[in-house]
Amino acid sequence: MTAVPPALRIEDLRRFSRRPALTPAPPGAVSLAMGEPDFSTPQPVVEAAEAALRAGETHYADQKGLWELRAALAHRLPPHPCRTWSADDVVVTHGATGALAAVVLAMIGPGDRVVVPEPAYSLYADLVVLAGGTVDFVPLGRDLHWDLDALAAALPGAKMMIFSNPSNPTGIVHHERELKALGDLLDGSDVLVVSDEAYHHLVYPGHEAVPALAIDSLRDRTVYVQTFSKTYAMTGWRVGYLTGPRAVVDAAALVHRTLNGSVNSAVQHAALAALDLPGSVVDTMLARYRRRRELVIARLSDVPGLHLVPPEGAFYGFLRYDADRPSEEVVRELAERKVLVRAGAEYGPSGEGHIRISFAASEDDLRTGLGRIVDHLGATNP
């Protein structure tokens, strides 16, 4: 049989995407590469899934998600002065990935321009390419917060802007003043904002993650994307959700049901149980992340040749190095020294010259991995 070429969009994606295929760390290596909590899913969540399975929750669910889960999620959304959130405003998705894919494929077509402040989670640009749109990367400021002047120049005529808050890969929290400034820039435009807030509970002292839906000038143009993965250590369960303008939600629901169908019924019951967990469960995990963050800052501060903006949220450090080598080459060199990290170039053009470190790892692994990074990239070891 003659080889059948893939669709042109797949060829575009292969040329454009910088996302690596992730594999387990080899023996003797430590991984600071994975954006995944190293904690086990809380036991009440596991027990809820088991109980649901034994009760026969093994059939197709509503394609927008279980009504009771959607209603519970709607009840937790920031209040809207002119709208009462309901279950019909929420779509349960196959993780935040499914939510992001649904909204981008629902709203972006050939020729549509999407603004992505970068460095940014590499999935955003890949989805825009898959939809046939054009990615307009806008570099961040030196402090890794938005360059508002650059955004002001890029936003006119755009169809969409996508960002995460707190940010993957930078660990930055875009605070209320920044969000209000974005709303001012968008006043009078039809730009749709997609706010990926997967790390909203993982914020460190002195910082506050304000939902975009809580900002008056943003709430009616914002698609809010969320997941159970990070807050509740449920990455493998694949439960996310989205809400926003009703017409956008309905379009995204149609895409999601076409691509994915309904989310696993028992897993949705587990998600309901996660919402009922006491706050102390999440606080305990956050306290561990806080200690690890402090370890990262202490180990990398004042090292000649290395520069770290202290993470404000999430569990990432975006480390700039002075060595004159591409980040993908540096990642290979570090892998040879038994520490796995992610190349800054994966996250956009201005990510070059950086590596991303995840501190969702044990303190022992962090100490080992950071030591190997310092030994290799510190200015005394060019």
Rosetta blueprint (number, residue, H / E / L):
1 M L
2 T L
3 A L
4 V L
5 P L
6 P L
7 A L
8 L H
9 R H
10 I H
11 E H
12 D H
13 L H
14 R H
15 R H
16 F H
17 S L
18 R L
19 R L
20 P L
21 A L
22 L L
23 T L
24 P L
25 A L
26 P L
27 P L
28 G L
29 A L
30 V E
31 S E
32 L L
33 A L
34 M L
35 G L
36 E L
37 P L
38 D L
39 F L
40 S L
41 T L
42 P L
43 Q H
44 P H
45 V H
46 V H
47 E H
48 A H
49 A H
50 E H
51 A H
52 A H
53 L H
54 R H
55 A L
56 G L
57 E L
58 T L
59 H L
60 Y L
61 A L
62 D L
63 Q L
64 K L
65 G L
66 L L
67 W H
68 E H
69 L H
70 R H
71 A H
72 A H
73 L H
74 A H
75 H H
76 R L
77 L L
78 P L
79 P L
80 H E
81 P L
82 C L
83 R E
84 T L
85 W L
86 S L
87 A H
88 D H
89 D H
90 V L
91 V E
92 V E
93 T E
94 H L
95 G H
96 A H
97 T H
98 G H
99 A H
100 L H
101 A H
102 A H
103 V H
104 V H
105 L H
106 A H
107 M H
108 I L
109 G L
110 P L
111 G L
112 D L
113 R E
114 V E
115 V E
116 V E
117 P E
118 E E
119 P L
120 A L
121 Y L
122 S H
123 L H
124 Y H
125 A H
126 D H
127 L H
128 V H
129 V H
130 L H
131 A H
132 G L
133 G L
134 T E
135 V E
136 D E
137 F E
138 V E
139 P E
140 L L
141 G L
142 R L
143 D L
144 L L
145 H L
146 W L
147 D L
148 L H
149 D H
150 A H
151 L H
152 A H
153 A H
154 A H
155 L L
156 P L
157 G L
158 A L
159 K L
160 M E
161 M E
162 I E
163 F E
164 S E
165 N L
166 P L
167 S L
168 N L
169 P L
170 T L
171 G L
172 I L
173 V L
174 H L
175 H L
176 E H
177 R H
178 E H
179 L H
180 K H
181 A H
182 L H
183 G H
184 D H
185 L H
186 L H
187 D L
188 G L
189 S L
190 D L
191 V L
192 L E
193 V E
194 V E
195 S E
196 D E
197 E L
198 A L
199 Y L
200 H L
201 H L
202 L L
203 V E
204 Y L
205 P L
206 G L
207 H L
208 E L
209 A L
210 V L
211 P L
212 A H
213 L H
214 A H
215 I L
216 D L
217 S L
218 L L
219 R H
220 D H
221 R H
222 T E
223 V E
224 Y E
225 V E
226 Q E
227 T E
228 F L
229 S L
230 K L
231 T L
232 Y L
233 A L
234 M L
235 T H
236 G H
237 W H
238 R L
239 V L
240 G E
241 Y E
242 L E
243 T E
244 G L
245 P L
246 R H
247 A H
248 V H
249 V H
250 D H
251 A H
252 A H
253 A H
254 L H
255 V H
256 H H
257 R H
258 T H
259 L H
260 N L
261 G L
262 S L
263 V L
264 N L
265 S H
266 A H
267 V H
268 Q H
269 H H
270 A H
271 A H
272 L H
273 A H
274 A H
275 L H
276 D L
277 L L
278 P L
279 G H
280 S H
281 V H
282 V H
283 D H
284 T H
285 M H
286 L H
287 A H
288 R H
289 Y H
290 R H
291 R H
292 R H
293 R H
294 E H
295 L H
296 V H
297 I H
298 A H
299 R H
300 L H
301 S L
302 D L
303 V L
304 P L
305 G L
306 L E
307 H E
308 L E
309 V L
310 P L
311 P L
312 E L
313 G E
314 A L
315 F L
316 Y E
317 G E
318 F E
319 L E
320 R E
321 Y E
322 D L
323 A L
324 D L
325 R L
326 P L
327 S H
328 E H
329 E H
330 V H
331 V H
332 R H
333 E H
334 L H
335 A H
336 E H
337 R L
338 K L
339 V E
340 L E
341 V L
342 R E
343 A E
344 G H
345 A H
346 E H
347 Y H
348 G L
349 P H
350 S H
351 G H
352 E L
353 G L
354 H E
355 I E
356 R E
357 I E
358 S E
359 F L
360 A L
361 A L
362 S L
363 E H
364 D H
365 D H
366 L H
367 R H
368 T H
369 G H
370 L H
371 G H
372 R H
373 I H
374 V H
375 D H
376 H H
377 L H
378 G L
379 A L
380 T L
381 N L
382 P L
